């Protein structure tokens, strides 16, 4: 198992930090220790992340401590750690969905969704009313 860089359970491993440092350095052309917001998407894509422009703007606003529009390496690490946690959560949700997609069609019925929302998971679960509202909203937003 790879060692973490700190005692923080969510910390990146040393291997991840090194991989991120290499990618960051490739795009830090002048060696200033900063990359511009415009270069950030290229760095993240080289690391297997595919952020939207809105996600990039949000990430930059969250980590650009001095507001100069550039990201230093520590800010970049903070951002990548957050992005990786979000990706892990998305993967977990997709895997859970596959469990309920018995036929492998990529969809579940509204009845299945209603049952999942009202009977599974930790309490408090959704009430029948909340589950109906969520199911109807999902169906109508697809139309």
HUMO-V546992 format. One record per residue. N is the residue number from 0. RES is the residue in one small letter. PSI is psi in radians with two decimals (999 if undefined). NEAR is the number of other ideal C-beta (glycine too) atoms within 12 Angstrom. Layout:
n-><N & N>
res-><RES & RES>
psi-><PSI & PSI>
near-><NEAR & NEAR>
//
This chain:
n-><0 & 1 & 2 & 3 & 4 & 5 & 6 & 7 & 8 & 9 & 10 & 11 & 12 & 13 & 14 & 15 & 16 & 17 & 18 & 19 & 20 & 21 & 22 & 23 & 24 & 25 & 26 & 27 & 28 & 29 & 30 & 31 & 32 & 33 & 34 & 35 & 36 & 37 & 38 & 39 & 40 & 41 & 42 & 43 & 44 & 45 & 46 & 47 & 48 & 49 & 50 & 51 & 52 & 53 & 54 & 55 & 56 & 57 & 58 & 59 & 60 & 61 & 62 & 63 & 64 & 65 & 66 & 67 & 68 & 69 & 70 & 71 & 72 & 73 & 74 & 75 & 76 & 77 & 78 & 79 & 80 & 81 & 82 & 83 & 84 & 85 & 86 & 87 & 88 & 89 & 90 & 91 & 92 & 93 & 94 & 95 & 96 & 97 & 98 & 99 & 100 & 101 & 102 & 103 & 104 & 105 & 106 & 107 & 108 & 109 & 110 & 111 & 112 & 113 & 114 & 115 & 116 & 117 & 118 & 119 & 120 & 121 & 122 & 123 & 124 & 125 & 126 & 127 & 128 & 129 & 130 & 131 & 132 & 133 & 134 & 135 & 136 & 137 & 138 & 139 & 140 & 141 & 142>
res-><x & x & x & x & x & x & x & x & x & x & x & x & x & x & x & x & x & x & x & x & x & x & x & x & x & x & x & x & x & x & x & x & x & x & x & x & x & x & x & x & x & x & x & x & x & x & x & x & x & x & x & x & x & x & x & x & x & x & x & x & x & x & x & x & x & x & x & x & x & x & x & x & x & x & x & x & x & x & x & x & x & x & x & x & x & x & x & x & x & x & x & x & x & x & x & x & x & x & x & x & x & x & x & x & x & x & x & x & x & x & x & x & x & x & x & x & x & x & x & x & x & x & x & x & x & x & x & x & x & x & x & x & x & x & x & x & x & x & x & x & x & x & x>
psi-><2.39 & 2.47 & 2.54 & 2.73 & -0.19 & 3.11 & -0.25 & 2.19 & -0.51 & 0.07 & 2.72 & 2.68 & 2.84 & -0.68 & -0.73 & -0.77 & -0.75 & -0.74 & -0.75 & -0.66 & -0.75 & -0.80 & -0.76 & -0.78 & -0.61 & -0.58 & -0.12 & 1.28 & -0.68 & 0.03 & 0.37 & -0.25 & 0.14 & 2.63 & 2.64 & 2.82 & -0.62 & -0.55 & -0.28 & -0.74 & -0.72 & -0.74 & -0.85 & -0.69 & -0.60 & -0.31 & 0.21 & 0.14 & 2.55 & 1.23 & 2.58 & 2.92 & -0.68 & -0.73 & -0.73 & -0.82 & -0.75 & -0.78 & -0.78 & -0.81 & -0.59 & -0.61 & -0.28 & 1.46 & -0.74 & -0.02 & 0.39 & 0.03 & 0.06 & 2.69 & 2.18 & 3.04 & -0.72 & -0.70 & -0.69 & -0.77 & -0.76 & -0.77 & -0.77 & -0.65 & -0.79 & -0.79 & -0.68 & -0.64 & -0.72 & -0.71 & -0.73 & -0.74 & -0.76 & -0.74 & -0.70 & -0.71 & -0.76 & -0.73 & -0.74 & -0.69 & -0.75 & -0.56 & -0.66 & -0.21 & 1.27 & -0.69 & -0.14 & 0.43 & -0.19 & 0.22 & 2.77 & 2.70 & 2.81 & -0.55 & -0.73 & -0.78 & -0.77 & -0.80 & -0.76 & -0.81 & -0.51 & -0.28 & -0.26 & 2.79 & 3.11 & 2.66 & 2.60 & 2.34 & 2.95 & 2.53 & 2.91 & -0.75 & -0.82 & -0.71 & -0.71 & -0.77 & -0.77 & -0.71 & -0.76 & -0.74 & -0.76 & -0.76 & -0.78 & -0.48 & -0.29 & -0.35 & 999>
near-><6 & 13 & 14 & 17 & 21 & 14 & 8 & 13 & 11 & 19 & 20 & 30 & 22 & 17 & 15 & 25 & 27 & 18 & 23 & 36 & 25 & 18 & 27 & 34 & 22 & 18 & 31 & 25 & 15 & 12 & 12 & 17 & 18 & 27 & 35 & 23 & 29 & 16 & 27 & 38 & 27 & 22 & 36 & 32 & 18 & 21 & 29 & 16 & 28 & 17 & 27 & 15 & 15 & 11 & 21 & 28 & 19 & 19 & 30 & 34 & 18 & 19 & 30 & 26 & 18 & 13 & 13 & 16 & 20 & 26 & 38 & 25 & 27 & 22 & 30 & 42 & 32 & 26 & 38 & 36 & 30 & 25 & 35 & 28 & 20 & 22 & 21 & 15 & 14 & 16 & 14 & 14 & 14 & 15 & 13 & 16 & 20 & 17 & 15 & 24 & 18 & 13 & 11 & 11 & 12 & 11 & 17 & 24 & 17 & 20 & 15 & 22 & 26 & 27 & 19 & 23 & 28 & 23 & 16 & 17 & 13 & 7 & 9 & 9 & 17 & 22 & 15 & 15 & 13 & 16 & 25 & 19 & 18 & 22 & 26 & 18 & 16 & 19 & 18 & 11 & 9 & 10 & 7>
//
